[in-house]
Amino acid sequence: MMNKETNNIDNLSSRRLFLKGLASGAATIAMASSPTIALASKDWLQTPRKLAFHNLHTEEKLSLTYFDHGQYLSDAVQDLNYLLRDHRSGDSHIMDPELFNLLNDLQASLGGNKTFQVISGYRSPKTNRMLNKSSSGVAKKSLHMQGRAIDIRVVGVDSRVVQKVAINMARGGVGYYRQSDFVHLDTGNVRNW
């Protein structure tokens, strides 16, 4: 029989395994292999997920529930895609839903109900080329062009704190840009700078 501390560690490990499996499309296999994971996933999948944004370039604000009753809400996701469009060209793109989930979990880790100030969401290839030529901090093959990255500030939270919390989440790329005071988040490989 396991002691209480071992059981808590096992439950935490199971939840982390499930979340990683879900992100990579292996949730079905993970849920079938462990009743603890299946129970945790049911609660996690049923919890409404909300986000609030203020796009600093367009001055648009949006606060909504984008996921409820186990599914992404189509109208809400379209609104998010539009808000996170390339403000220079007006082009929008389908954003990676895992980016929304990452932001939702980051918000919860920071104390909930936070507004994300958007510096950059989707970037068209033309915009990315222009920014890459004028700045060494812009990657030629930026995940912004795939709808898998966002540059943010969080209202009321120091950007260094946001960076540290995001790094501890280990869910993708995290960059901190001190001079411009923002944090880059993406759903690519786990790395930080």
Phi and psi in degrees as a GROMACS rama.xvg file:
@    title "Ramachandran Plot"
@    xaxis  label "Phi"
@    yaxis  label "Psi"
@TYPE xy
-80.3815  147.837  MET-2
-79.6815  169  ASN-3
-61.8128  -40.2369  LYS-4
-65.5059  -43.3945  GLU-5
-63.0735  -41.2809  THR-6
-62.917  -41.4184  ASN-7
-63.1267  -41.4948  ASN-8
-64.0406  -42.7507  ILE-9
-62.6045  -42.2328  ASP-10
-63.0645  -42.8253  ASN-11
-63.5153  -44.0662  LEU-12
-62.8704  -41.2348  SER-13
-62.3029  -42.8373  SER-14
-63.8103  -43.9298  ARG-15
-62.6269  -41.7604  ARG-16
-60.1742  -43.8628  LEU-17
-60.7626  -48.2012  PHE-18
-61.1435  -41.0039  LEU-19
-66.104  -39.4412  LYS-20
-64.3047  -39.8129  GLY-21
-62.729  -43.2924  LEU-22
-63.1444  -30.9186  ALA-23
-98.5364  6.67674  SER-24
85.9324  11.9493  GLY-25
-106.249  21.9728  ALA-26
-62.2497  -37.2418  ALA-27
-61.4489  -43.3874  THR-28
-65.0609  -44.6638  ILE-29
-62.3628  -42.5554  ALA-30
-66.6326  -35.9653  MET-31
-70.0666  -25.2204  ALA-32
-87.4458  -13.6176  SER-33
-150.222  123.418  SER-34
-62.8778  -32.7917  PRO-35
-63.1497  -43.6198  THR-36
-66.2076  -42.187  ILE-37
-61.2331  -42.2401  ALA-38
-65.1274  -45.6874  LEU-39
-63.3366  -40.6929  ALA-40
-67.6452  -36.2049  SER-41
-61.437  -46.9099  LYS-42
-63.5511  -45.0589  ASP-43
-64.0466  -40.1739  TRP-44
-73.359  -23.6309  LEU-45
-90.6599  -15.1131  GLN-46
-72.7939  127.373  THR-47
-62.3934  143.088  PRO-48
-118.651  128.721  ARG-49
-125.046  150.003  LYS-50
-141.481  151.239  LEU-51
-130.702  132.779  ALA-52
-130.435  153.211  PHE-53
-133.958  109.599  HIS-54
-79.5208  112.839  ASN-55
-69.5097  -18.5285  LEU-56
-89.7205  -34.2425  HIS-57
-103.759  -11.2924  THR-58
65.4176  12.9617  GLU-59
-76.6734  143.63  GLU-60
-124.611  144.73  LYS-61
-149.752  131.307  LEU-62
-134.942  121.193  SER-63
-157.657  166.272  LEU-64
-95.6429  122.653  THR-65
-105.449  -10.0833  TYR-66
-145.004  129.304  PHE-67
-157.814  148.297  ASP-68
52.1391  40.5816  HIS-69
80.1454  12.1109  GLY-70
-147.736  154.94  GLN-71
-75.0177  139.312  TYR-72
-90.0662  112.733  LEU-73
-53.3685  -49.1502  SER-74
-63.3857  -40.4505  ASP-75
-65.3799  -43.101  ALA-76
-63.7968  -39.7493  VAL-77
-62.5056  -40.4136  GLN-78
-63.2052  -40.6589  ASP-79
-64.6083  -44.5297  LEU-80
-58.1416  -40.6187  ASN-81
-68.6437  -46.2823  TYR-82
-59.7167  -35.4319  LEU-83
-91.6045  15.91  LEU-84
-64.1909  165.724  ARG-85
-69.2832  110.235  ASP-86
-69.7895  -17.6745  HIS-87
-79.4983  -43.6092  ARG-88
-101.47  -20.4769  SER-89
84.9357  -2.84856  GLY-90
-70.7848  137.714  ASP-91
-116.002  166.969  SER-92
-150.183  155.542  HIS-93
-72.9761  118.459  ILE-94
-82.4591  150.677  MET-95
-67.258  120.224  ASP-96
-58.0411  -27.3081  PRO-97
-66.9562  -25.0584  GLU-98
-66.363  -41.3806  LEU-99
-63.4308  -42.2237  PHE-100
-64.5696  -39.6812  ASN-101
-59.9501  -46.3629  LEU-102
-64.159  -40.3923  LEU-103
-60.7868  -44.706  ASN-104
-70.7488  -35.8532  ASP-105
-62.2643  -45.1758  LEU-106
-56.9921  -45.4274  GLN-107
-62.4676  -40.3769  ALA-108
-66.6529  -26.6557  SER-109
-89.8496  -0.34772  LEU-110
114.16  5.18606  GLY-111
76.0783  161.367  GLY-112
51.7358  43.5012  ASN-113
-100.098  147.939  LYS-114
-98.4297  130.721  THR-115
-91.7811  122.752  PHE-116
-87.2424  122.119  GLN-117
-90.9412  120.276  VAL-118
-90.2508  -44.9075  ILE-119
-155.6  132.45  SER-120
-111.929  -112.906  GLY-121
-68.4833  143.296  TYR-122
-127.494  128.861  ARG-123
-67.6588  156.741  SER-124
-56.1708  -37.7443  PRO-125
-63.461  -46.0778  LYS-126
-63.4329  -42.1396  THR-127
-63.0196  -41.3792  ASN-128
-60.6841  -43.5437  ARG-129
-63.1023  -44.7971  MET-130
-68.3854  -36.6996  LEU-131
-63.3762  -36.8752  ASN-132
-69.5561  -28.5536  LYS-133
-100.755  -5.56435  SER-134
-147.377  135.021  SER-135
-75.4865  -11.6765  SER-136
-86.6931  3.16582  GLY-137
-110.689  118.804  VAL-138
-73.3497  143.153  ALA-139
-60.8718  -38.724  LYS-140
-109.374  49.2623  LYS-141
-57.4316  139.579  SER-142
-69.5537  -12.6589  LEU-143
-58.79  -34.9384  HIS-144
-70.9398  -15.8647  MET-145
-102.771  3.1092  GLN-146
71.6629  26.169  GLY-147
-114.794  14.7048  ARG-148
-145.378  154.799  ALA-149
-150.448  143.963  ILE-150
-110.861  127.447  ASP-151
-139.39  163.343  ILE-152
-123.79  158.602  ARG-153
-118.43  123.632  VAL-154
-56.8394  125.119  VAL-155
82.0664  5.6289  GLY-156
-130.274  130.089  VAL-157
-59.9363  135.663  ASP-158
-61.0117  -29.7009  SER-159
-65.5085  -36.4685  ARG-160
-66.8137  -43.7479  VAL-161
-57.9577  -45.8936  VAL-162
-58.4529  -48.9822  GLN-163
-62.9354  -42.9609  LYS-164
-63.8858  -43.4991  VAL-165
-64.0955  -40.4205  ALA-166
-61.396  -43.6133  ILE-167
-63.862  -25.9604  ASN-168
-70.4968  -27.2171  MET-169
50.9532  53.7283  ALA-170
-120.034  11.8564  ARG-171
155.989  -159.612  GLY-172
-82.9788  142.108  GLY-173
-136.116  121.649  VAL-174
-125.385  143.328  GLY-175
-116.706  127.134  TYR-176
-114.596  94.5085  TYR-177
-60.6262  -48.5088  ARG-178
-60.885  -39.4061  GLN-179
-93.0071  -6.71614  SER-180
55.0087  60.2941  ASP-181
-147.709  165.721  PHE-182
-118.948  132.677  VAL-183
-93.031  133.186  HIS-184
-127.788  139.941  LEU-185
-146.766  168.167  ASP-186
-101.356  24.7392  THR-187
-83.2189  -157.43  GLY-188
-61.539  151.114  ASN-189
-71.4704  120.768  VAL-190
-166.261  164.099  ARG-191
-150.379  158.102  ASN-192
